[in-house]
Amino acid sequence: MNVLSHLGCDKVFDYFEKICDIPHGSFHEKALSDYIVSFAKERGLYCRQDNKMNVLIKKGGTAGYESSPVLIMQGHIDMVCDKNEDTEHDFLTEPLEIYIDGDDIKARGTTLGADNGIAAAYMLALLDAEDIAHPPLECIFTVEEEIGMGGATDFDAFDLEGKRFLNMDTEEEGHLMVSCCGGRRMRVYLPIEKEKKQAGTTLSVHIRGLKGGHSGSDIHLQRASANVLLGRFLFELRERVDFALVSANGGNMDNAICREAEAVVVVAPEQVQTVAAVIEEAEAMFREEYKDRESDILMTAEQMPEAAPVFAEITASELRGSRGKVIAGIKTGAVEVGIYIRADSAAEAALCWGLRDAE
């Protein structure tokens, strides 16, 4: 694409753009891993690729630094694959469409993968450089970081010599950190029962315009999650309208703050205007609540053709329970589900859980 070639920075952006050209979502890093192996072989560098597709490349120290302590550098090559609802993009086969917006590099309609593609680009640029002084290097490119550290967990360190380790997965430029927090993935199994659709009007309610971001590095910005807002809206709607839920979808990844969400509901024709009023009130409330963080929250509703079977009340009851109220993120079939929990005290919590129909 040559979008970044004029930026300089010792080939870092050249390699980052090359990385963007190669699909590399979690569990699909082989093409990028193979490219890194070819890169090493072309330069006569020690290289090891394991069955997981992790890659280790070694390079000796430059003149005067041959006997310096070995430095281990590490970054991951998988990315979070998320896109806007109206974006057509196949993360398995298509390159990212990157562009420059002021001082930022962005991807059109999709995530960029700078976490942690920029670390891989830095390591490749350093391994390729002949004019940058450095100690002996051991560069590790790991996989499956975004979905549970699978690559790092399976990496065999038998041939590592270094005692100093520099992990390059941070979003804080100019900061060095001595540790990091972890995460936990939860899986919840609930019975999914359907019943014949009740007579009425089918409406699709959308929440759009949120900024989203990374659930780790951007969480302190207190941005809104579309799944949370959708859950709150459905809870309020339940208080005023008798509706049946067809589906509620939002987000693609559990480590990305959800930007868009949709619920499909069936209501009595005479209650359509009430739904519209609740939407208007909810949008105004959300805009006021997040006025310093989210400027473009938009809620819309449109009438749809006759819907598929709705979730049975027993399923909705299981999800709501006595304290947990309202679901957000359900997809029909074998699905992922996000659950919004509203406590009696009005304290709110958003949990993103992976849910599968038991088979």
Secondary structure as UniProt FT lines:
FT   HELIX           5..7
FT   TURN            9..11
FT   HELIX           12..21
FT   TURN            26..27
FT   HELIX           30..42
FT   TURN            43..44
FT   STRAND          46..49
FT   TURN            51..52
FT   STRAND          55..59
FT   TURN            63..64
FT   TURN            66..67
FT   STRAND          71..76
FT   TURN            85..86
FT   TURN            91..93
FT   STRAND          98..101
FT   TURN            102..103
FT   STRAND          104..107
FT   HELIX           114..128
FT   STRAND          137..142
FT   TURN            145..148
FT   HELIX           150..154
FT   TURN            158..159
FT   STRAND          164..167
FT   TURN            173..174
FT   STRAND          194..195
FT   STRAND          201..208
FT   STRAND          213..214
FT   TURN            215..218
FT   HELIX           219..221
FT   HELIX           226..240
FT   STRAND          244..250
FT   TURN            254..255
FT   STRAND          256..257
FT   STRAND          261..267
FT   HELIX           269..271
FT   HELIX           272..289
FT   TURN            290..293
FT   STRAND          298..304
FT   STRAND          310..311
FT   HELIX           313..320
FT   STRAND          327..328
FT   STRAND          337..342
FT   TURN            344..345
FT   STRAND          348..354
//
